[in-house]
Amino acid sequence: MQRVLITGANSFVGTNVEKWLLKTPDAFAVDTVDTMNGAWKKADFTKYDVVFHVAGIAHVDPKPEMAPLYYKVNRDLAIEIATWAKEHGVRQFIYMSSRIVYRASKSMKGNITLPTTQPAPNDFYGDSKLQAENGLHELECNTFKVAVIRPPMIYGKGNKGNLPRLGWLATKTPVFPAWHNKRSMLHVDNLAEFVKQIILRGMAGTFYPQNKEYADTVEIVRQFALQHGHRVWITRLLNPFVWFGAKFLPAIPKMFADSYYVQEMSQYPFDYQVISFEESLKGLEIRKTMK
């Protein structure tokens, strides 16, 4: 029996991983705790084998004056909780970092991550995550393992990220650029199975899970339109507008630039890609706006 504490109550990732682990109740006991106002210090960490830390400020486009808050939550809080966990006998600490530690897509040049690629964040969200990773690795020892997960964009039912917005657009627009690309994405069920496996195997290190297939923005639009009975004309005639618009609108590189891990980085001696990309799009909500 693995006793797991998830720090970051009611989060999208934490809630889904908890549900996934509890599908095998003979193997896992799971609790969650809020990290606001030091509430996590009231939990008895001596009861747990694993802490899965998901609390943090999500990647948005914040104002520069928000930088101190990002470092306080994404870096300082993670290291403080990990230190506390180590002192109270927890054996494994799993930290949800992000692929953004390499760089955020801000131009059509895009970014391809190879095994030799070194982190070089270009915003303080990515830098706060990377600094947290470095601080956590300093805590590692024979009795305290640190597993850092650098996922690409995570999505799934109930997620409020950019994918539901793209789905809404796909059901409304009559035309869409035929600008094909490659993007690493990770369905939350695939992430949950990955977390399950690294807990069962007591693994440490830095990990790069992703779906088995790359995503293509054009094909995502095509699939959403098809599911909702909407006809959309996908044409190369609009491609020049993508290239030109990317110079002025940050949302365009986020949507159309290549952004992926090479697949070899995401292959492990266990199967965690339990849902295909095409299947994962079925039944996803679509939203015009996000919080």
C-alpha positions as CSV (number, residue, x, y, z in Angstrom):
1,M,0.0,0.0,0.0
2,Q,1.4,3.4,-1.1
3,R,0.2,6.3,1.1
4,V,0.0,9.5,-1.1
5,L,-0.5,13.1,-0.1
6,I,-1.5,15.5,-2.8
7,T,-0.6,19.1,-1.9
8,G,-2.9,21.4,-3.9
9,A,-6.5,20.6,-3.1
10,N,-9.1,20.8,-5.8
11,S,-6.7,21.3,-8.7
12,F,-7.4,19.9,-12.1
13,V,-4.3,17.6,-12.1
14,G,-4.5,16.7,-8.4
15,T,-8.2,15.8,-8.5
16,N,-7.7,13.6,-11.6
17,V,-4.6,11.8,-10.3
18,E,-6.4,11.1,-7.0
19,K,-9.4,9.5,-8.8
20,W,-7.0,7.5,-11.0
21,L,-5.0,6.1,-8.1
22,L,-8.1,5.2,-6.1
23,K,-9.2,3.0,-9.0
24,T,-6.8,0.5,-7.3
25,P,-7.7,1.0,-3.6
26,D,-5.6,-2.0,-2.6
27,A,-2.5,-0.3,-3.9
28,F,-3.1,3.3,-2.9
29,A,-4.5,5.5,-0.1
30,V,-4.7,9.1,-1.1
31,D,-5.4,12.3,0.8
32,T,-5.3,15.9,-0.3
33,V,-4.4,19.1,1.5
34,D,-4.7,22.8,0.7
35,T,-1.6,24.9,0.6
36,M,-3.2,28.2,1.3
37,N,-2.3,30.0,4.5
38,G,0.0,27.2,5.7
39,A,-2.9,24.7,6.0
40,W,-0.6,21.9,4.8
41,K,1.4,22.1,8.0
42,K,-1.6,20.7,9.9
43,A,-1.3,17.4,7.9
44,D,0.6,14.5,9.5
45,F,3.3,13.9,6.9
46,T,4.6,11.0,8.9
47,K,1.7,8.9,7.5
48,Y,2.8,9.2,3.9
49,D,5.2,7.5,1.6
50,V,4.8,10.0,-1.3
51,V,4.0,13.7,-1.7
52,F,2.7,14.7,-5.1
53,H,3.0,18.5,-5.2
54,V,0.7,20.2,-7.8
55,A,0.1,23.5,-6.1
56,G,1.4,26.5,-8.1
57,I,0.4,29.5,-10.2
58,A,-0.5,28.4,-13.7
59,H,1.1,29.8,-16.8
60,V,-0.7,32.9,-18.0
61,D,0.5,36.3,-19.3
62,P,1.1,38.1,-16.1
63,K,2.3,41.6,-15.4
64,P,5.9,42.0,-14.3
65,E,4.8,43.0,-10.9
66,M,3.5,39.5,-10.3
67,A,6.9,38.0,-10.6
68,P,7.6,37.9,-6.8
69,L,4.3,35.9,-6.3
70,Y,5.3,33.4,-8.9
71,Y,8.6,32.7,-7.2
72,K,7.0,32.6,-3.8
73,V,4.4,30.0,-4.8
74,N,6.1,28.0,-7.6
75,R,9.6,27.9,-6.0
76,D,9.7,28.8,-2.3
77,L,6.5,26.9,-1.3
78,A,7.5,23.8,-3.2
79,I,10.9,23.7,-1.5
80,E,9.4,24.4,1.9
81,I,6.9,21.6,1.6
82,A,9.6,19.2,0.3
83,T,11.9,20.0,3.2
84,W,9.1,19.4,5.6
85,A,8.2,16.1,3.9
86,K,11.8,15.0,4.1
87,E,12.1,15.8,7.8
88,H,8.9,13.8,8.5
89,G,10.1,10.6,6.7
90,V,8.4,10.9,3.3
91,R,10.4,8.8,0.8
92,Q,9.4,10.3,-2.5
93,F,8.5,13.8,-3.6
94,I,6.9,14.3,-7.1
95,Y,7.0,17.9,-8.4
96,M,4.8,19.1,-11.3
97,S,7.1,21.3,-13.3
98,S,6.5,22.3,-16.9
99,R,8.0,22.1,-20.4
100,I,8.1,25.9,-20.2
101,V,11.5,25.6,-18.4
102,Y,13.0,25.3,-21.9
103,R,11.2,28.3,-23.3
104,A,7.7,29.5,-24.2
105,S,6.7,29.8,-27.8
106,K,6.8,33.5,-28.7
107,S,7.6,33.3,-32.4
108,M,6.9,31.1,-35.3
109,K,10.4,29.6,-35.0
110,G,8.9,27.4,-32.3
111,N,10.9,25.0,-30.2
112,I,11.9,21.4,-30.4
113,T,13.2,19.8,-27.3
114,L,16.0,17.1,-27.7
115,P,17.6,15.0,-24.9
116,T,20.6,17.5,-25.1
117,T,18.5,20.6,-24.9
118,Q,19.3,22.7,-21.8
119,P,16.6,24.6,-20.0
120,A,16.5,28.3,-20.9
121,P,13.3,29.8,-19.7
122,N,12.2,33.1,-21.3
123,D,9.7,34.2,-18.7
124,F,9.4,34.2,-15.0
125,Y,6.9,31.4,-14.9
126,G,9.4,29.0,-16.5
127,D,12.2,30.4,-14.4
128,S,10.3,30.0,-11.1
129,K,9.7,26.3,-12.0
130,L,13.3,25.7,-12.9
131,Q,14.6,27.3,-9.7
132,A,12.2,25.1,-7.8
133,E,13.6,22.0,-9.5
134,N,17.1,23.0,-8.6
135,G,16.2,23.6,-5.0
136,L,14.4,20.2,-4.8
137,H,17.4,18.3,-6.2
138,E,19.6,19.7,-3.4
139,L,17.3,17.8,-1.0
140,E,17.8,14.4,-2.6
141,C,19.5,11.6,-0.7
142,N,19.3,7.8,-0.3
143,T,16.1,8.1,1.7
144,F,14.4,11.0,-0.2
145,K,13.8,10.6,-3.9
146,V,12.8,13.6,-6.1
147,A,10.8,13.1,-9.3
148,V,10.4,16.1,-11.5
149,I,7.7,15.9,-14.2
150,R,8.0,18.4,-17.1
151,P,4.8,17.9,-19.0
152,P,3.7,19.7,-22.1
153,M,0.1,21.1,-22.2
154,I,-2.2,19.0,-20.1
155,Y,-5.8,18.7,-21.0
156,G,-9.0,16.7,-20.3
157,K,-12.6,17.0,-19.2
158,G,-13.0,20.0,-17.0
159,N,-9.8,21.7,-18.0
160,K,-10.0,25.4,-18.6
161,G,-6.9,25.8,-20.8
162,N,-6.6,26.9,-24.5
163,L,-7.9,23.6,-26.0
164,P,-11.6,24.3,-25.1
165,R,-11.2,27.8,-26.6
166,L,-9.8,26.3,-29.8
167,G,-12.7,23.8,-29.8
168,W,-15.2,26.7,-29.6
169,L,-13.4,28.5,-32.5
170,A,-13.6,25.3,-34.6
171,T,-17.4,25.2,-34.3
172,K,-17.8,28.9,-35.3
173,T,-15.3,29.8,-38.0
174,P,-16.1,29.1,-41.6
175,V,-12.4,29.0,-42.6
176,F,-9.1,28.1,-41.0
177,P,-5.5,28.2,-42.1
178,A,-3.9,24.9,-43.3
179,W,-0.8,25.6,-41.2
180,H,0.1,22.1,-40.0
181,N,2.4,21.7,-37.0
182,K,3.6,19.3,-34.3
183,R,2.8,19.9,-30.6
184,S,3.4,17.7,-27.6
185,M,0.3,17.4,-25.4
186,L,-0.6,15.2,-22.5
187,H,-4.1,13.9,-21.6
188,V,-4.7,14.0,-17.9
189,D,-5.4,10.2,-17.8
190,N,-2.0,9.5,-19.4
191,L,-0.4,11.8,-16.8
192,A,-2.2,10.0,-14.0
193,E,-1.1,6.6,-15.2
194,F,2.5,8.0,-15.5
195,V,2.4,9.2,-11.9
196,K,1.0,5.9,-10.8
197,Q,3.9,4.0,-12.4
198,I,6.7,6.2,-11.0
199,I,5.2,5.8,-7.5
200,L,4.9,2.0,-7.8
201,R,8.5,1.9,-9.1
202,G,9.9,4.4,-6.6
203,M,11.5,6.4,-9.5
204,A,13.6,9.5,-9.2
205,G,14.8,11.9,-11.9
206,T,13.4,14.2,-14.5
207,F,10.6,13.0,-16.8
208,Y,9.0,14.1,-20.0
209,P,5.6,12.3,-20.5
210,Q,3.5,13.1,-23.5
211,N,0.8,11.5,-25.6
212,K,1.8,8.8,-28.1
213,E,0.9,11.0,-31.0
214,Y,1.8,14.7,-31.7
215,A,-1.1,17.1,-31.9
216,D,-1.7,19.2,-35.0
217,T,-3.7,22.4,-34.6
218,V,-5.3,21.9,-38.0
219,E,-6.4,18.4,-37.2
220,I,-7.7,19.5,-33.8
221,V,-10.0,22.0,-35.5
222,R,-11.1,19.5,-38.0
223,Q,-12.0,16.9,-35.3
224,F,-13.9,19.4,-33.2
225,A,-15.8,20.7,-36.2
226,L,-16.7,17.2,-37.3
227,Q,-17.9,16.3,-33.8
228,H,-20.2,19.3,-33.7
229,G,-21.5,19.0,-37.2
230,H,-19.8,22.2,-38.4
231,R,-18.3,22.6,-41.8
232,V,-15.0,24.5,-41.9
233,W,-12.9,25.2,-45.0
234,I,-9.2,24.6,-44.3
235,T,-7.1,26.5,-46.8
236,R,-3.5,27.5,-47.4
237,L,-4.7,30.8,-48.7
238,L,-4.8,32.0,-45.1
239,N,-1.3,30.9,-44.2
240,P,0.4,34.3,-45.1
241,F,-1.9,35.9,-42.5
242,V,-0.6,33.4,-39.8
243,W,3.0,34.3,-40.6
244,F,2.3,38.1,-40.6
245,G,0.0,38.1,-37.6
246,A,2.5,36.2,-35.5
247,K,4.7,39.3,-35.5
248,F,2.0,41.2,-33.5
249,L,-0.3,38.7,-31.8
250,P,1.3,36.4,-29.1
251,A,-1.6,34.0,-29.4
252,I,-0.7,33.0,-32.9
253,P,2.7,31.4,-32.2
254,K,1.1,29.6,-29.2
255,M,-1.5,28.1,-31.6
256,F,0.6,27.4,-34.8
257,A,4.3,27.1,-33.9
258,D,5.9,23.7,-33.5
259,S,6.4,22.9,-29.9
260,Y,7.3,19.3,-28.9
261,Y,9.6,16.8,-27.2
262,V,11.2,14.3,-29.5
263,Q,9.3,11.0,-28.8
264,E,12.4,9.1,-27.6
265,M,12.4,11.4,-24.5
266,S,9.0,10.2,-23.5
267,Q,9.5,6.4,-23.7
268,Y,9.8,4.4,-20.5
269,P,9.8,0.8,-19.5
270,F,6.1,0.8,-18.8
271,D,3.0,1.7,-20.7
272,Y,1.3,4.9,-19.6
273,Q,-0.3,6.3,-22.8
274,V,-3.6,4.7,-22.1
275,I,-5.7,7.0,-24.3
276,S,-5.1,8.0,-27.9
277,F,-5.1,11.6,-28.9
278,E,-8.1,11.2,-31.2
279,E,-10.1,9.4,-28.5
280,S,-9.1,12.0,-25.9
281,L,-10.8,14.8,-27.9
282,K,-14.2,13.1,-27.8
283,G,-16.6,14.7,-25.4
284,L,-14.3,17.6,-24.4
285,E,-16.2,20.8,-23.5
286,I,-15.7,23.9,-25.6
287,R,-15.7,27.4,-24.2
288,K,-15.6,30.8,-25.7
289,T,-13.8,32.4,-22.8
290,M,-11.5,31.3,-20.0
291,K,-11.0,32.6,-16.5
